[in-house]
Amino acid sequence: MAPTPAGNRKTRVHVVSDVHGNARALARAGEGADALICLGDLVLFLDYADHSRGIFPDLFGTENADLIVELRTARRFEEARELGARLWGGIGADRASVIEKAVRKQYAEMFAAFPTPTYATYGNVDMPPLWPEYAGPGTTVLDGERVEIGGWTFGFVGGGLRTPMRTPYEISDEEYAAKIEAVGEVDVLCTHIPPEVPELVYDTVARRFERGSRALLDAIRRTRPRYSLFGHVHQPLVRRMRIGATECVNVGHFAGSGKPWALEW
């Protein structure tokens, strides 16, 4: 990690999202930057590009992973839930305990890879109650909160909105809007999910619209931050667009690329 900026030297931050188990690349993500920002989704439950990777195939095998991805991609969510229920019913252990044990193993590796300083918020597949146990002194966790980096104010809002997928950290539209409101006017608005704009929420590989936030879109139009940074949509139709005075950027699917997005001012 680069030293703290002094005088008129520019500040550089690297931003990642959707890490999904890529600890090796995460350990290098802060190289050359003054700080790392992580927009969540550290956990790898099921890799849609490689169905042999993640908690689900570790427990139930690649063949079942292939099937559940097929059902979800076809938006046959009820059938996917029924398949999941049958599989979980056959393991003879408490589902929540099994998942938590696997997530803890991943979190130990992910948080150990964070450089100092790191500013992080949750993704929709994360488990926020566990984060305080793993976040070291160099990692600041923010959700509905602000922090100053290099003279700019950064606001952070984590999690996703409710969907048929029922991932671990999905919240109501009202709760999400309240966190956006709590952040207020900032230079850079950092969220896991994008604003609700069709080009930003459509995933060209999954061939579906993911959930974006209307409250986030309204805040961008109202408060006019310099940047809106987000992830969540792994293969968006459009990665970058301008909304009024704000540059809106999907910082990329870090699990696949292993490369952070850089912001310098």
N, C-alpha and C positions, 0 to 999 in steps of 0.2 A: 504494500500500500504506500502511496506517495506521502511525503510529509505534509503537514498542515500548511496551507497557502499563506504567504506573507506578502505585505506590500500590495503591489498591483498585479501580482501573478494570477493567472487565470485559475479558476477552480474547475475540476473535472470529476464527474461522478459517473460510475457505471451502473446500469440498471438491468436487472434480470427479472424474469417471471416464468412461472411454469417450469420449475427446476426438475420436478418429478424424478428424484433419485440421482441426478447427475452430480455427485459429490466431487468427482475428480475435476471437472471443469469449473465447478463452483469455487474450489480452492484457488483457482487462478483468476477468477473473475474480477478481482479488485486490483490486479497488477496495473500500475501506471495511473491509478485514480486516487483522489483524495478521500473518497467514500464509496461504499457499495450500497445500492438500494435494491431490496428484494420485494417483489410484489406478490409473493405467495405461491402456493401449490408446491410445497416441498415433497409431499408424499407421492409415491408411485403405487397406486392401487392396481392399475391395469394399463399397460402400454398399448395404445390403439395401433401403433405402427409395428410393434413386435409383441405378439400376444403371449410370448413365453416369459415376459418380464413383469414383475409386480407382485403384490400381495395375493391377488386373486389366483393367478396361475400357480403360484407357489403352493397354495392350498388345494386347488381343484384341478390343476392340469391345463395344458394348452388347449386341448380339444374343447373343454367347457368355456375357456376364455374366448375361443373362436366363435362359439355359439352365442355367448352373451353379447359380444360386440356386434354380431350380425343382427340380433334382435334390437339392440339399442339404436343401431344405425338406421334400421327400418322403422324406428319409432314405435316398436311393439313393446312398450315399457311394461305393460302388465305381464306379458309373457316372460320378459326378462326378470321381473321381480319374482314370479312363480319359480323360475329356474333357480334363482339365487336362494329362495327359501328352501327348496328341495336339497340343494347342495349343503347349505348350512345345517339343515336338519340331520344330515348324515355324518357330521364330524364329531358328534358327541362331546361338544364343549361349548361354553358360552360365547356367542358371536362377538359381543362387545369386548370381552377379555382377549380373545384371539386377535382381533384387529388392533386393539391398543398395544399389545405386545409387539406386533409387527411394526406398527407406526413408531413406537419408542425406539426400536432398533434403527429405523431409518433416520429419525430425528437426531439421534446421537451422532450419526455420521454427518448429517447435513449441517447441524449447528457447529460442529467442530471445524467444518470447512469455511465458515464465514470469516472474512478478514475483519480487522478493526480499523475504522468503525464501519459497522453495518447498520442500516436502518431498514426494518422489515415490517411487513404487514401480512395478514393471512389471505390465503386463497380459499376457494370454496371446498377443496378436498382436505384442508388442514383441520387440525384439532386444537383450537386455541387454548383450552385448559392445560395442555401439556407444555406449551411453549416456555413458561417461566422456569421450568425445571431444566431446560436445555440452553436457554439464551445466556451466554456469558457476559461479562462486564463490557465487552466491546460491541455488543449487539443491543440496539434499542428497538423495542417492539412498539409500534404505534397503530392505533385504530380509532378514527375519529379525532385525531390529534395532529399537532403541528410541530415542526422543528426547523431551526435555521441552519442552513449549510452554505458557507461561503457568501453570506450576506443575502441569500434568497430564502424565502419561506416555503417550506414543503409541507403539504397536507396529505395525510394518509387515511384511506378508508379501505378496510379489508372485507373479505368474504364475498359471497355471491347471493343472488336472489333465488327464491324458491322455484324449483323445476321438477318435472317428473323423475329426474335422475336421483333426487333426494340425497345429494352429497352432504358430507358432515357439517359444513359451515355455510348453510343457506339460511337467510333471514328474510323477514317480511320487507316489502317495499317501504313501509312506514319507518321501520327501524333503520333501514339503509339511508333513507332520506334524512333522518335525524342526525346521522353521523356526518353526512355531507354538509348539513347546516352547521354542525358544530365546528367543522374545519374553517368555514368562512372564506374570506379572500386570501389567496395565496399566490405565489409566483408559479409553483408547480403543484398540480393536483395528481397525486399518486393513488391509483386504485387497482384492484385485481381485475375487475370487469370493465368493459368499455362503456362509453355512453351509448344510449339506444339510437344508433344510426345503422340502417340496414347494411351499408357497405362495410361497417366495422364489426358487426356481430355475425355475419354469415361466414361459416366455415366451408371452404370449397372442397375439402376432402370428406368431412363428415356429411356434407350436403344438407346442412340445416342451419337455422338461425339460432345462435346461442342467446342467452338473456343478457341484455344490456340495461343500463339504468337511465330511466327518464329523469330522475332527480339529478343525476350527474350531468346529463345534457343541459338541463335547465340552469344548473349552477355554472357551467361553462359559459353559457350565453349571458348570464347575469353578472358574474364576477370577473370574467375575462382573464383567467390565468394565462401566463406565457405558454405553459405546456400542460397537457393532460396526458399522463403516461399510464399504460395499462397493459394487460396480457390477456389470458383466459382463452381467447380464440386462437387456436394453434396455427391455422392456415387461413387467415382472413382474406376476403375478397380485396380489401384495401388496407394496407398497413399504416397509412399516414394520410391525414387530410386536415384541412383548416376549417375551424368553425369560428367565424368572426375573427377575433384577434388571437385565438388559441390554436397552437399546433397540437393536434391529437395524434399520438404515436402508439401503436402496438409494438412493444419493445422486443417481441419475438418469443418463440418457443425454445427456451434455453435448454430443455432436455434434449432437443434434437440438434440445435446449432452449436451449443457450447460456447456461444459468443455473446457478451453483454452488449447492450446499446449504450452509447456514450453521449453525455451531455456536458458541454463546456461553456463557461461564461466568464 
